[in-house]
Amino acid sequence: MEPLALLDGLEIKLRQLNAAADRQRADYERVVAENQQLKQALDRQTGIVNSLKDKLERSQTSAVAENGPKDAPQRATAAITQQQRETIEFCLREVDRCLDWLQRN
């Protein structure tokens, strides 16, 4: 094979490698940006979960202090508590989903 043909083949391969490296760099930058956005969303969700947990604890504490042994208000408080618990569980599932996604990527 002629040296000029070898050089041409090498040049083509180098250009292909350079293009592949550019694509990899672009993919990496895209993934890093997406990762950053997901971390911010995770931080927001974690803040919401913590806030809801604090609110739930305060409402349970105040409901027990205010209502004492009365049965009817406790049932209403239990319904509210159940709704808050479901909201917290939903947020925790969302946070877990985000964490799983972050770990996979």
ABEGO torsion letter per residue (X at the ends): XBAAAAAAAAAAAAAAAAAAAAAAAAAAAAAAAAAAAAAAAAAAAAAAAAAAAAAAAAAAAAAAAAAEABAAAAAAAAAAAAAAAAAAAAAAAAAAAAAAAAAAX
